Amino acid sequence: MQVIVNISLKHGVLDPQGRAIGRSLSDLGFDEVSDVRVGKRIMLEIDEADEARARQRVARMCETLLANTVIEDYEIEIAEGDSE
Amino acid sequence: MQVIVNISLKHGVLDPQGRAIGRSLSDLGFDEVSDVRVGKRIMLEIDEADEARARQRVARMCETLLANTVIEDYEIEIAEGDSE
């Protein structure tokens, strides 16, 4: 099954990459953009049929390796229309 | 309104970061992981009430700055439960 992990900086943590993109967009004339935050999206293909167990395992992966839980939040999503 | 842009490498484009994560997960004992791909998730706060117009503007931003359309695909998503 395909599991997607969205990792984003916690509220209050400075996001210089988002800031830089926001400024560039404004320079390019996209003045309607008031805030930009950048995160990561990790797509995992996992040999596990049980959704609850997959979520649990992926949460472990996030805590151990994928996310820096001091400054980042993660969100686990099971991809729908899973055919693999 | 909050608009989310998911940027991922096109199929067939090598993803060394995903590879490295996959290897590390396997080293840590997460053997059920067969494939890892890493993408970006950009959250934009936009002063635009019309959803269709917001999508159109964000598509322009992707083509101009956010994505490298030679090797990357993008996907635009309007965040639900939008209160801002």
Backbone of each chain as nested JSON, in Angstrom:
{
  "chains": [
    {"id": "A", "residues": [
      {"number": 1, "name": "MET", "atoms": {"N": [0.834, -1.198, 0.0], "CA": [0.0, 0.0, 0.0], "C": [0.872, 1.253, 0.0]}},
      {"number": 2, "name": "GLN", "atoms": {"N": [0.316, 2.315, -0.567], "CA": [1.094, 3.552, -0.605], "C": [0.704, 4.46, 0.554]}},
      {"number": 3, "name": "VAL", "atoms": {"N": [1.713, 4.873, 1.295], "CA": [1.479, 5.742, 2.445], "C": [2.227, 7.052, 2.189]}},
      {"number": 4, "name": "ILE", "atoms": {"N": [1.548, 8.142, 2.471], "CA": [2.17, 9.447, 2.252], "C": [2.37, 10.136, 3.597]}},
      {"number": 5, "name": "VAL", "atoms": {"N": [3.561, 10.658, 3.797], "CA": [3.852, 11.376, 5.029], "C": [4.092, 12.848, 4.674]}},
      {"number": 6, "name": "ASN", "atoms": {"N": [3.298, 13.712, 5.259], "CA": [3.493, 15.15, 5.062], "C": [4.202, 15.712, 6.275]}},
      {"number": 7, "name": "ILE", "atoms": {"N": [5.353, 16.292, 6.044], "CA": [6.133, 16.846, 7.143], "C": [6.184, 18.351, 7.001]}},
      {"number": 8, "name": "SER", "atoms": {"N": [5.784, 19.054, 8.06], "CA": [5.817, 20.515, 7.979], "C": [6.442, 21.077, 9.244]}},
      {"number": 9, "name": "LEU", "atoms": {"N": [6.973, 22.261, 9.142], "CA": [7.549, 22.914, 10.314], "C": [6.438, 23.27, 11.281]}},
      {"number": 10, "name": "LYS", "atoms": {"N": [6.699, 23.15, 12.561], "CA": [5.715, 23.532, 13.563], "C": [5.443, 25.031, 13.476]}},
      {"number": 11, "name": "HIS", "atoms": {"N": [4.259, 25.422, 13.916], "CA": [3.928, 26.847, 13.968], "C": [4.953, 27.55, 14.84]}},
      {"number": 12, "name": "GLY", "atoms": {"N": [5.412, 28.695, 14.398], "CA": [6.35, 29.457, 15.203], "C": [7.795, 29.204, 14.808]}},
      {"number": 13, "name": "VAL", "atoms": {"N": [8.029, 28.115, 14.078], "CA": [9.398, 27.856, 13.619], "C": [9.618, 28.634, 12.325]}},
      {"number": 14, "name": "LEU", "atoms": {"N": [10.687, 29.384, 12.298], "CA": [10.994, 30.213, 11.136], "C": [11.209, 29.358, 9.888]}},
      {"number": 15, "name": "ASP", "atoms": {"N": [10.669, 29.795, 8.756], "CA": [10.806, 29.053, 7.514], "C": [11.454, 29.938, 6.447]}},
      {"number": 16, "name": "PRO", "atoms": {"N": [12.772, 29.986, 6.422], "CA": [13.464, 30.872, 5.492], "C": [13.217, 30.516, 4.026]}},
      {"number": 17, "name": "GLN", "atoms": {"N": [13.048, 29.217, 3.758], "CA": [12.801, 28.809, 2.374], "C": [11.433, 29.34, 1.915]}},
      {"number": 18, "name": "GLY", "atoms": {"N": [10.442, 29.242, 2.809], "CA": [9.121, 29.77, 2.496], "C": [9.164, 31.278, 2.284]}},
      {"number": 19, "name": "ARG", "atoms": {"N": [9.913, 31.949, 3.149], "CA": [10.086, 33.399, 3.029], "C": [10.674, 33.785, 1.671]}},
      {"number": 20, "name": "ALA", "atoms": {"N": [11.712, 33.058, 1.278], "CA": [12.388, 33.361, 0.016], "C": [11.436, 33.166, -1.16]}},
      {"number": 21, "name": "ILE", "atoms": {"N": [10.658, 32.092, -1.12], "CA": [9.696, 31.843, -2.191], "C": [8.644, 32.943, -2.204]}},
      {"number": 22, "name": "GLY", "atoms": {"N": [8.161, 33.325, -1.024], "CA": [7.162, 34.385, -0.931], "C": [7.659, 35.685, -1.544]}},
      {"number": 23, "name": "ARG", "atoms": {"N": [8.909, 36.01, -1.259], "CA": [9.471, 37.246, -1.801], "C": [9.601, 37.161, -3.331]}},
      {"number": 24, "name": "SER", "atoms": {"N": [10.063, 35.999, -3.803], "CA": [10.206, 35.835, -5.252], "C": [8.861, 35.923, -5.96]}},
      {"number": 25, "name": "LEU", "atoms": {"N": [7.838, 35.325, -5.374], "CA": [6.508, 35.384, -5.983], "C": [6.027, 36.826, -6.051]}},
      {"number": 26, "name": "SER", "atoms": {"N": [6.283, 37.554, -4.969], "CA": [5.88, 38.945, -4.95], "C": [6.639, 39.745, -6.016]}},
      {"number": 27, "name": "ASP", "atoms": {"N": [7.926, 39.474, -6.165], "CA": [8.725, 40.14, -7.2], "C": [8.194, 39.84, -8.599]}},
      {"number": 28, "name": "LEU", "atoms": {"N": [7.635, 38.642, -8.745], "CA": [7.121, 38.245, -10.063], "C": [5.705, 38.764, -10.308]}},
      {"number": 29, "name": "GLY", "atoms": {"N": [5.164, 39.49, -9.333], "CA": [3.846, 40.102, -9.52], "C": [2.694, 39.332, -8.901]}},
      {"number": 30, "name": "PHE", "atoms": {"N": [3.003, 38.251, -8.187], "CA": [1.931, 37.507, -7.522], "C": [1.7, 38.116, -6.143]}},
      {"number": 31, "name": "ASP", "atoms": {"N": [1.042, 39.265, -6.136], "CA": [0.914, 40.039, -4.896], "C": [-0.133, 39.49, -3.941]}},
      {"number": 32, "name": "GLU", "atoms": {"N": [-0.964, 38.551, -4.424], "CA": [-2.031, 38.013, -3.576], "C": [-1.513, 37.017, -2.544]}},
      {"number": 33, "name": "VAL", "atoms": {"N": [-0.233, 36.623, -2.673], "CA": [0.311, 35.638, -1.743], "C": [0.77, 36.314, -0.456]}},
      {"number": 34, "name": "SER", "atoms": {"N": [0.162, 35.934, 0.66], "CA": [0.539, 36.59, 1.91], "C": [1.462, 35.741, 2.777]}},
      {"number": 35, "name": "ASP", "atoms": {"N": [1.466, 34.427, 2.569], "CA": [2.338, 33.587, 3.389], "C": [2.684, 32.303, 2.651]}},
      {"number": 36, "name": "VAL", "atoms": {"N": [3.908, 31.859, 2.808], "CA": [4.35, 30.615, 2.169], "C": [5.092, 29.773, 3.196]}},
      {"number": 37, "name": "ARG", "atoms": {"N": [4.746, 28.496, 3.278], "CA": [5.476, 27.566, 4.137], "C": [5.833, 26.361, 3.27]}},
      {"number": 38, "name": "VAL", "atoms": {"N": [7.025, 25.842, 3.49], "CA": [7.47, 24.707, 2.68], "C": [7.644, 23.483, 3.566]}},
      {"number": 39, "name": "GLY", "atoms": {"N": [7.116, 22.371, 3.114], "CA": [7.279, 21.12, 3.841], "C": [7.736, 20.016, 2.91]}},
      {"number": 40, "name": "LYS", "atoms": {"N": [7.829, 18.814, 3.468], "CA": [8.237, 17.665, 2.675], "C": [7.077, 16.706, 2.538]}},
      {"number": 41, "name": "ARG", "atoms": {"N": [7.091, 15.957, 1.448], "CA": [6.063, 14.953, 1.214], "C": [6.806, 13.682, 0.848]}},
      {"number": 42, "name": "ILE", "atoms": {"N": [6.698, 12.688, 1.719], "CA": [7.426, 11.444, 1.482], "C": [6.435, 10.34, 1.133]}},
      {"number": 43, "name": "MET", "atoms": {"N": [6.615, 9.734, -0.026], "CA": [5.72, 8.672, -0.476], "C": [6.394, 7.329, -0.275]}},
      {"number": 44, "name": "LEU", "atoms": {"N": [5.777, 6.489, 0.548], "CA": [6.362, 5.197, 0.87], "C": [5.513, 4.08, 0.276]}},
      {"number": 45, "name": "GLU", "atoms": {"N": [6.161, 3.105, -0.33], "CA": [5.454, 1.915, -0.808], "C": [5.744, 0.827, 0.215]}},
      {"number": 46, "name": "ILE", "atoms": {"N": [4.706, 0.329, 0.84], "CA": [4.884, -0.575, 1.964], "C": [4.195, -1.917, 1.758]}},
      {"number": 47, "name": "ASP", "atoms": {"N": [4.899, -3.004, 2.046], "CA": [4.307, -4.342, 1.948], "C": [3.577, -4.65, 3.253]}},
      {"number": 48, "name": "GLU", "atoms": {"N": [2.385, -4.147, 3.353], "CA": [1.594, -4.33, 4.583], "C": [0.138, -4.117, 4.184]}},
      {"number": 49, "name": "ALA", "atoms": {"N": [-0.687, -5.115, 4.417], "CA": [-2.067, -5.029, 3.96], "C": [-2.967, -4.311, 4.968]}},
      {"number": 50, "name": "ASP", "atoms": {"N": [-2.595, -4.374, 6.232], "CA": [-3.448, -3.805, 7.275], "C": [-3.167, -2.313, 7.479]}},
      {"number": 51, "name": "GLU", "atoms": {"N": [-4.2, -1.496, 7.296], "CA": [-4.014, -0.053, 7.337], "C": [-3.578, 0.443, 8.713]}},
      {"number": 52, "name": "ALA", "atoms": {"N": [-4.207, -0.075, 9.753], "CA": [-3.875, 0.374, 11.113], "C": [-2.41, 0.065, 11.432]}},
      {"number": 53, "name": "ARG", "atoms": {"N": [-1.988, -1.133, 11.019], "CA": [-0.614, -1.52, 11.304], "C": [0.366, -0.692, 10.457]}},
      {"number": 54, "name": "ALA", "atoms": {"N": [-0.022, -0.399, 9.228], "CA": [0.83, 0.427, 8.365], "C": [1.014, 1.809, 8.998]}},
      {"number": 55, "name": "ARG", "atoms": {"N": [-0.081, 2.393, 9.47], "CA": [-0.003, 3.706, 10.116], "C": [0.934, 3.686, 11.323]}},
      {"number": 56, "name": "GLN", "atoms": {"N": [0.82, 2.621, 12.104], "CA": [1.63, 2.488, 13.299], "C": [3.119, 2.386, 12.954]}},
      {"number": 57, "name": "ARG", "atoms": {"N": [3.41, 1.578, 11.937], "CA": [4.805, 1.403, 11.518], "C": [5.362, 2.713, 10.961]}},
      {"number": 58, "name": "VAL", "atoms": {"N": [4.551, 3.403, 10.169], "CA": [5.032, 4.654, 9.561], "C": [5.234, 5.718, 10.641]}},
      {"number": 59, "name": "ALA", "atoms": {"N": [4.37, 5.715, 11.658], "CA": [4.565, 6.656, 12.768], "C": [5.927, 6.388, 13.424]}},
      {"number": 60, "name": "ARG", "atoms": {"N": [6.271, 5.12, 13.587], "CA": [7.583, 4.765, 14.135], "C": [8.714, 5.292, 13.246]}},
      {"number": 61, "name": "MET", "atoms": {"N": [8.533, 5.128, 11.933], "CA": [9.553, 5.626, 10.992], "C": [9.725, 7.14, 11.119]}},
      {"number": 62, "name": "CYS", "atoms": {"N": [8.591, 7.828, 11.297], "CA": [8.642, 9.287, 11.429], "C": [9.404, 9.678, 12.681]}},
      {"number": 63, "name": "GLU", "atoms": {"N": [9.078, 9.032, 13.788], "CA": [9.708, 9.358, 15.07], "C": [11.2, 9.04, 15.044]}},
      {"number": 64, "name": "THR", "atoms": {"N": [11.558, 7.973, 14.331], "CA": [12.953, 7.525, 14.333], "C": [13.825, 8.239, 13.311]}},
      {"number": 65, "name": "LEU", "atoms": {"N": [13.253, 8.475, 12.12], "CA": [14.113, 8.963, 11.036], "C": [13.534, 10.101, 10.199]}},
      {"number": 66, "name": "LEU", "atoms": {"N": [12.261, 9.967, 9.821], "CA": [11.749, 10.868, 8.784], "C": [11.566, 12.311, 9.23]}},
      {"number": 67, "name": "ALA", "atoms": {"N": [11.086, 12.488, 10.462], "CA": [10.815, 13.853, 10.925], "C": [11.726, 14.224, 12.089]}},
      {"number": 68, "name": "ASN", "atoms": {"N": [12.0, 15.488, 12.194], "CA": [12.674, 16.003, 13.383], "C": [11.565, 16.554, 14.27]}},
      {"number": 69, "name": "THR", "atoms": {"N": [11.135, 15.744, 15.224], "CA": [9.922, 16.104, 15.973], "C": [10.095, 17.297, 16.918]}},
      {"number": 70, "name": "VAL", "atoms": {"N": [11.302, 17.775, 17.038], "CA": [11.503, 18.99, 17.841], "C": [10.921, 20.204, 17.104]}},
      {"number": 71, "name": "ILE", "atoms": {"N": [11.134, 20.246, 15.811], "CA": [10.669, 21.409, 15.046], "C": [9.643, 21.065, 13.966]}},
      {"number": 72, "name": "GLU", "atoms": {"N": [9.394, 19.771, 13.753], "CA": [8.491, 19.396, 12.672], "C": [7.301, 18.565, 13.15]}},
      {"number": 73, "name": "ASP", "atoms": {"N": [6.171, 18.743, 12.472], "CA": [4.998, 17.901, 12.677], "C": [4.884, 16.955, 11.494]}},
      {"number": 74, "name": "TYR", "atoms": {"N": [4.309, 15.785, 11.723], "CA": [4.057, 14.897, 10.582], "C": [2.61, 14.432, 10.586]}},
      {"number": 75, "name": "GLU", "atoms": {"N": [2.182, 14.032, 9.419], "CA": [0.795, 13.658, 9.179], "C": [0.838, 12.464, 8.229]}},
      {"number": 76, "name": "ILE", "atoms": {"N": [0.172, 11.388, 8.612], "CA": [0.223, 10.173, 7.799], "C": [-1.086, 10.004, 7.054]}},
      {"number": 77, "name": "GLU", "atoms": {"N": [-0.969, 9.673, 5.78], "CA": [-2.138, 9.607, 4.908], "C": [-2.006, 8.313, 4.091]}},
      {"number": 78, "name": "ILE", "atoms": {"N": [-3.087, 7.528, 4.039], "CA": [-3.054, 6.329, 3.198], "C": [-3.566, 6.733, 1.822]}},
      {"number": 79, "name": "ALA", "atoms": {"N": [-2.766, 6.474, 0.79], "CA": [-3.18, 6.867, -0.556], "C": [-4.385, 6.045, -0.967]}},
      {"number": 80, "name": "GLU", "atoms": {"N": [-5.391, 6.698, -1.518], "CA": [-6.601, 5.991, -1.934], "C": [-6.412, 5.418, -3.334]}},
      {"number": 81, "name": "GLY", "atoms": {"N": [-7.341, 4.561, -3.698], "CA": [-7.256, 3.932, -5.022], "C": [-5.975, 3.155, -5.153]}},
      {"number": 82, "name": "ASP", "atoms": {"N": [-5.655, 2.444, -4.061], "CA": [-4.396, 1.727, -4.013], "C": [-4.501, 0.428, -4.801]}},
      {"number": 83, "name": "SER", "atoms": {"N": [-3.679, 0.297, -5.804], "CA": [-3.787, -0.907, -6.619], "C": [-2.539, -1.772, -6.548]}},
      {"number": 84, "name": "GLU", "atoms": {"N": [-1.525, -1.238, -5.863], "CA": [-0.259, -1.989, -5.846], "C": [-0.189, -2.954, -4.668]}}
    ]},
    {"id": "B", "residues": [
      {"number": 1, "name": "MET", "atoms": {"N": [-7.51, 32.263, 1.194], "CA": [-7.688, 30.82, 1.207], "C": [-6.332, 30.136, 1.177]}},
      {"number": 2, "name": "GLN", "atoms": {"N": [-6.317, 28.928, 1.769], "CA": [-5.052, 28.217, 1.773], "C": [-4.984, 27.236, 0.605]}},
      {"number": 3, "name": "VAL", "atoms": {"N": [-3.926, 27.332, -0.164], "CA": [-3.739, 26.456, -1.306], "C": [-2.466, 25.65, -1.076]}},
      {"number": 4, "name": "ILE", "atoms": {"N": [-2.546, 24.358, -1.347], "CA": [-1.379, 23.503, -1.151], "C": [-0.907, 22.989, -2.495]}},
      {"number": 5, "name": "VAL", "atoms": {"N": [0.39, 23.085, -2.726], "CA": [0.958, 22.575, -3.968], "C": [1.863, 21.398, -3.63]}},
      {"number": 6, "name": "ASN", "atoms": {"N": [1.555, 20.245, -4.209], "CA": [2.399, 19.073, -4.024], "C": [3.272, 18.9, -5.255]}},
      {"number": 7, "name": "ILE", "atoms": {"N": [4.575, 18.927, -5.036], "CA": [5.501, 18.802, -6.161], "C": [6.259, 17.496, -6.026]}},
      {"number": 8, "name": "SER", "atoms": {"N": [6.208, 16.687, -7.067], "CA": [6.922, 15.41, -7.008], "C": [7.709, 15.204, -8.288]}},
      {"number": 9, "name": "LEU", "atoms": {"N": [8.739, 14.397, -8.194], "CA": [9.532, 14.09, -9.382], "C": [8.694, 13.242, -10.33]}},
      {"number": 10, "name": "LYS", "atoms": {"N": [8.857, 13.467, -11.62], "CA": [8.131, 12.663, -12.599], "C": [8.589, 11.217, -12.519]}},
      {"number": 11, "name": "HIS", "atoms": {"N": [7.732, 10.317, -12.938], "CA": [8.111, 8.9, -12.991], "C": [9.326, 8.746, -13.894]}},
      {"number": 12, "name": "GLY", "atoms": {"N": [10.258, 7.965, -13.456], "CA": [11.439, 7.726, -14.289], "C": [12.602, 8.622, -13.919]}},
      {"number": 13, "name": "VAL", "atoms": {"N": [12.323, 9.707, -13.194], "CA": [13.406, 10.585, -12.763], "C": [14.0, 10.01, -11.464]}},
      {"number": 14, "name": "LEU", "atoms": {"N": [15.295, 9.845, -11.465], "CA": [15.99, 9.251, -10.326], "C": [15.813, 10.121, -9.07]}},
      {"number": 15, "name": "ASP", "atoms": {"N": [15.586, 9.48, -7.937], "CA": [15.361, 10.21, -6.691], "C": [16.372, 9.745, -5.636]}},
      {"number": 16, "name": "PRO", "atoms": {"N": [17.56, 10.315, -5.654], "CA": [18.617, 9.867, -4.735], "C": [18.255, 10.074, -3.265]}},
      {"number": 17, "name": "GLN", "atoms": {"N": [17.514, 11.138, -2.965], "CA": [17.112, 11.388, -1.582], "C": [16.167, 10.279, -1.106]}},
      {"number": 18, "name": "GLY", "atoms": {"N": [15.233, 9.902, -1.957], "CA": [14.323, 8.809, -1.631], "C": [15.075, 7.504, -1.431]}},
      {"number": 19, "name": "ARG", "atoms": {"N": [16.022, 7.248, -2.316], "CA": [16.868, 6.058, -2.216], "C": [17.59, 5.992, -0.876]}},
      {"number": 20, "name": "ALA", "atoms": {"N": [18.183, 7.126, -0.493], "CA": [18.947, 7.177, 0.759], "C": [18.03, 6.912, 1.951]}},
      {"number": 21, "name": "ILE", "atoms": {"N": [16.844, 7.513, 1.933], "CA": [15.887, 7.283, 3.025], "C": [15.483, 5.81, 3.051]}},
      {"number": 22, "name": "GLY", "atoms": {"N": [15.211, 5.239, 1.871], "CA": [14.829, 3.828, 1.796], "C": [15.891, 2.929, 2.394]}},
      {"number": 23, "name": "ARG", "atoms": {"N": [17.15, 3.223, 2.074], "CA": [18.243, 2.409, 2.6], "C": [18.345, 2.556, 4.121]}},
      {"number": 24, "name": "SER", "atoms": {"N": [18.215, 3.787, 4.603], "CA": [18.3, 4.011, 6.054], "C": [17.168, 3.3, 6.783]}},
      {"number": 25, "name": "LEU", "atoms": {"N": [15.952, 3.358, 6.213], "CA": [14.816, 2.678, 6.851], "C": [15.082, 1.183, 6.926]}},
      {"number": 26, "name": "SER", "atoms": {"N": [15.622, 0.655, 5.842], "CA": [15.923, -0.777, 5.818], "C": [16.996, -1.116, 6.865]}},
      {"number": 27, "name": "ASP", "atoms": {"N": [18.005, -0.274, 6.986], "CA": [19.051, -0.474, 8.0], "C": [18.47, -0.442, 9.409]}},
      {"number": 28, "name": "LEU", "atoms": {"N": [17.412, 0.341, 9.588], "CA": [16.787, 0.458, 10.915], "C": [15.786, -0.67, 11.184]}},
      {"number": 29, "name": "GLY", "atoms": {"N": [15.637, -1.558, 10.211], "CA": [14.761, -2.717, 10.429], "C": [13.367, -2.583, 9.834]}},
      {"number": 30, "name": "PHE", "atoms": {"N": [13.119, -1.492, 9.125], "CA": [11.806, -1.336, 8.476], "C": [11.868, -1.989, 7.098]}},
      {"number": 31, "name": "ASP", "atoms": {"N": [11.817, -3.313, 7.093], "CA": [12.041, -4.055, 5.855], "C": [10.833, -4.071, 4.937]}},
      {"number": 32, "name": "GLU", "atoms": {"N": [9.684, -3.642, 5.446], "CA": [8.481, -3.672, 4.619], "C": [8.433, -2.546, 3.579]}},
      {"number": 33, "name": "VAL", "atoms": {"N": [9.376, -1.607, 3.687], "CA": [9.377, -0.478, 2.753], "C": [10.071, -0.867, 1.449]}},
      {"number": 34, "name": "SER", "atoms": {"N": [9.33, -0.815, 0.347], "CA": [9.938, -1.232, -0.916], "C": [10.334, -0.05, -1.801]}},
      {"number": 35, "name": "ASP", "atoms": {"N": [9.733, 1.102, -1.577], "CA": [10.088, 2.25, -2.414], "C": [9.812, 3.551, -1.668]}},
      {"number": 36, "name": "VAL", "atoms": {"N": [10.685, 4.521, -1.852], "CA": [10.501, 5.831, -1.218], "C": [10.738, 6.919, -2.262]}},
      {"number": 37, "name": "ARG", "atoms": {"N": [9.832, 7.876, -2.322], "CA": [10.027, 9.038, -3.201], "C": [9.791, 10.271, -2.337]}},
      {"number": 38, "name": "VAL", "atoms": {"N": [10.595, 11.298, -2.566], "CA": [10.469, 12.516, -1.764], "C": [10.023, 13.679, -2.65]}},
      {"number": 39, "name": "GLY", "atoms": {"N": [9.044, 14.402, -2.173], "CA": [8.576, 15.566, -2.904], "C": [8.485, 16.772, -1.994]}},
      {"number": 40, "name": "LYS", "atoms": {"N": [7.994, 17.873, -2.542], "CA": [7.835, 19.086, -1.74], "C": [6.357, 19.393, -1.584]}},
      {"number": 41, "name": "ARG", "atoms": {"N": [6.042, 20.068, -0.497], "CA": [4.663, 20.476, -0.225], "C": [4.723, 21.949, 0.129]}},
      {"number": 42, "name": "ILE", "atoms": {"N": [4.158, 22.765, -0.715], "CA": [4.214, 24.214, -0.499], "C": [2.825, 24.723, -0.127]}},
      {"number": 43, "name": "MET", "atoms": {"N": [2.726, 25.349, 1.047], "CA": [1.444, 25.865, 1.514], "C": [1.4, 27.372, 1.293]}},
      {"number": 44, "name": "LEU", "atoms": {"N": [0.448, 27.821, 0.504], "CA": [0.343, 29.239, 0.169], "C": [-0.919, 29.825, 0.785]}},
      {"number": 45, "name": "GLU", "atoms": {"N": [-0.778, 30.983, 1.375], "CA": [-1.944, 31.707, 1.88], "C": [-2.218, 32.797, 0.853]}},
      {"number": 46, "name": "ILE", "atoms": {"N": [-3.398, 32.751, 0.255], "CA": [-3.684, 33.631, -0.879], "C": [-4.919, 34.495, -0.641]}},
      {"number": 47, "name": "ASP", "atoms": {"N": [-4.793, 35.769, -0.944], "CA": [-5.945, 36.671, -0.833], "C": [-6.756, 36.593, -2.121]}},
      {"number": 48, "name": "GLU", "atoms": {"N": [-7.587, 35.609, -2.206], "CA": [-8.403, 35.385, -3.404], "C": [-9.579, 34.523, -2.976]}},
      {"number": 49, "name": "ALA", "atoms": {"N": [-10.79, 35.03, -3.196], "CA": [-11.957, 34.295, -2.709], "C": [-12.426, 33.238, -3.701]}},
      {"number": 50, "name": "ASP", "atoms": {"N": [-12.169, 33.457, -4.982], "CA": [-12.67, 32.548, -6.002], "C": [-11.726, 31.367, -6.21]}},
      {"number": 51, "name": "GLU", "atoms": {"N": [-12.241, 30.153, -6.008], "CA": [-11.402, 28.972, -6.064], "C": [-10.81, 28.723, -7.448]}},
      {"number": 52, "name": "ALA", "atoms": {"N": [-11.64, 28.89, -8.479], "CA": [-11.158, 28.637, -9.837], "C": [-10.014, 29.587, -10.181]}},
      {"number": 53, "name": "ARG", "atoms": {"N": [-10.192, 30.849, -9.795], "CA": [-9.164, 31.838, -10.093], "C": [-7.895, 31.562, -9.274]}},
      {"number": 54, "name": "ALA", "atoms": {"N": [-8.077, 31.128, -8.022], "CA": [-6.924, 30.807, -7.188], "C": [-6.119, 29.672, -7.835]}},
      {"number": 55, "name": "ARG", "atoms": {"N": [-6.825, 28.622, -8.293], "CA": [-6.149, 27.502, -8.947], "C": [-5.357, 27.949, -10.166]}},
      {"number": 56, "name": "GLN", "atoms": {"N": [-5.977, 28.843, -10.94], "CA": [-5.343, 29.324, -12.153], "C": [-4.066, 30.111, -11.836]}},
      {"number": 57, "name": "ARG", "atoms": {"N": [-4.177, 30.976, -10.817], "CA": [-3.015, 31.789, -10.413], "C": [-1.899, 30.889, -9.889]}},
      {"number": 58, "name": "VAL", "atoms": {"N": [-2.271, 29.907, -9.069], "CA": [-1.251, 29.041, -8.48], "C": [-0.596, 28.184, -9.575]}},
      {"number": 59, "name": "ALA", "atoms": {"N": [-1.371, 27.78, -10.58], "CA": [-0.784, 27.027, -11.693], "C": [0.276, 27.887, -12.384]}},
      {"number": 60, "name": "ARG", "atoms": {"N": [-0.027, 29.181, -12.541], "CA": [0.952, 30.117, -13.118], "C": [2.217, 30.178, -12.256]}},
      {"number": 61, "name": "MET", "atoms": {"N": [2.015, 30.245, -10.933], "CA": [3.171, 30.296, -10.018], "C": [4.03, 29.035, -10.167]}},
      {"number": 62, "name": "CYS", "atoms": {"N": [3.349, 27.892, -10.316], "CA": [4.081, 26.628, -10.461], "C": [4.909, 26.638, -11.74]}},
      {"number": 63, "name": "GLU", "atoms": {"N": [4.274, 27.045, -12.827], "CA": [4.967, 27.044, -14.114], "C": [6.132, 28.032, -14.122]}},
      {"number": 64, "name": "THR", "atoms": {"N": [5.959, 29.153, -13.406], "CA": [6.976, 30.207, -13.441], "C": [8.097, 29.975, -12.443]}},
      {"number": 65, "name": "LEU", "atoms": {"N": [7.737, 29.526, -11.238], "CA": [8.746, 29.499, -10.179], "C": [8.79, 28.227, -9.344]}},
      {"number": 66, "name": "LEU", "atoms": {"N": [7.622, 27.736, -8.926], "CA": [7.621, 26.705, -7.887], "C": [8.119, 25.342, -8.35]}},
      {"number": 67, "name": "ALA", "atoms": {"N": [7.755, 24.95, -9.564], "CA": [8.143, 23.618, -10.028], "C": [9.097, 23.714, -11.211]}},
      {"number": 68, "name": "ASN", "atoms": {"N": [9.931, 22.714, -11.331], "CA": [10.745, 22.582, -12.54], "C": [10.008, 21.567, -13.402]}},
      {"number": 69, "name": "THR", "atoms": {"N": [9.209, 22.078, -14.349], "CA": [8.287, 21.185, -15.069], "C": [8.979, 20.213, -16.02]}},
      {"number": 70, "name": "VAL", "atoms": {"N": [10.284, 20.352, -16.175], "CA": [11.009, 19.371, -16.985], "C": [11.076, 18.031, -16.246]}},
      {"number": 71, "name": "ILE", "atoms": {"N": [11.313, 18.102, -14.949], "CA": [11.465, 16.858, -14.184], "C": [10.422, 16.692, -13.069]}},
      {"number": 72, "name": "GLU", "atoms": {"N": [9.6, 17.721, -12.854], "CA": [8.65, 17.633, -11.75], "C": [7.198, 17.801, -12.199]}},
      {"number": 73, "name": "ASP", "atoms": {"N": [6.306, 17.113, -11.492], "CA": [4.869, 17.303, -11.671], "C": [4.343, 18.091, -10.49]}},
      {"number": 74, "name": "TYR", "atoms": {"N": [3.287, 18.865, -10.704], "CA": [2.673, 19.535, -9.561], "C": [1.18, 19.263, -9.518]}},
      {"number": 75, "name": "GLU", "atoms": {"N": [0.628, 19.427, -8.353], "CA": [-0.762, 19.108, -8.082], "C": [-1.261, 20.183, -7.124]}},
      {"number": 76, "name": "ILE", "atoms": {"N": [-2.363, 20.821, -7.472], "CA": [-2.875, 21.925, -6.647], "C": [-4.102, 21.464, -5.871]}},
      {"number": 77, "name": "GLU", "atoms": {"N": [-4.125, 21.809, -4.615], "CA": [-5.164, 21.326, -3.709], "C": [-5.635, 22.528, -2.884]}},
      {"number": 78, "name": "ILE", "atoms": {"N": [-6.954, 22.718, -2.8], "CA": [-7.481, 23.796, -1.959], "C": [-7.707, 23.207, -0.573]}},
      {"number": 79, "name": "ALA", "atoms": {"N": [-7.115, 23.809, 0.44], "CA": [-7.272, 23.283, 1.803], "C": [-8.707, 23.449, 2.252]}},
      {"number": 80, "name": "GLU", "atoms": {"N": [-9.265, 22.399, 2.805], "CA": [-10.657, 22.467, 3.253], "C": [-10.735, 23.089, 4.644]}},
      {"number": 81, "name": "GLY", "atoms": {"N": [-11.959, 23.402, 5.041], "CA": [-12.16, 24.008, 6.356], "C": [-11.385, 25.303, 6.465]}},
      {"number": 82, "name": "ASP", "atoms": {"N": [-11.44, 26.059, 5.375], "CA": [-10.669, 27.291, 5.292], "C": [-11.35, 28.4, 6.086]}},
      {"number": 83, "name": "SER", "atoms": {"N": [-10.66, 28.9, 7.085], "CA": [-11.303, 29.924, 7.903], "C": [-10.586, 31.262, 7.817]}},
      {"number": 84, "name": "GLU", "atoms": {"N": [-9.44, 31.261, 7.131], "CA": [-8.675, 32.513, 7.097], "C": [-9.06, 33.383, 5.908]}}
    ]}
  ]
}
